């Protein structure tokens, strides 16, 4: 008797997030990547004060849930992501999705919600995120969460 694993395909209503464990399992230096997303002010601050690993409490403004995040994520979420060029159309779609999730404290978002912020078709966003390849650790919440 064979066993079958049922794989559910993500839909327009599937919430996605950045799975930082995905980065760690693949020996990717996600902290170095996040440092590149800091605004010049915070890049200087982090390089002067250490490696950006201090922990902060962040309160989700919509749900009032408190999350622990490291200094890099905290600076990106509370300041750098609010800069006018953080989510511009000059970046590829995957990069904009990654930045959007960071800007919202990595709160899971559906392709429909992402489309509202990015001015992109939710179907296009879903096609990118539902492909066999995982981009920048962006995965459905149920996958490895």
Secondary structure, DSSP 4 states (H G I P E B T S, - for coil): -------PPP-TT-EEEE-HHHHHHTT--HHHHHHTTS-HHHHHHHHHH-SS--EEEEE-TTT--EEEEEHHHHHHHHTGGGSTTTT-TTS-HHHHHHHHHHHTTT--EEHHHHHHHHTS-HHHHHHHHTSSSPPTTEEETTS--
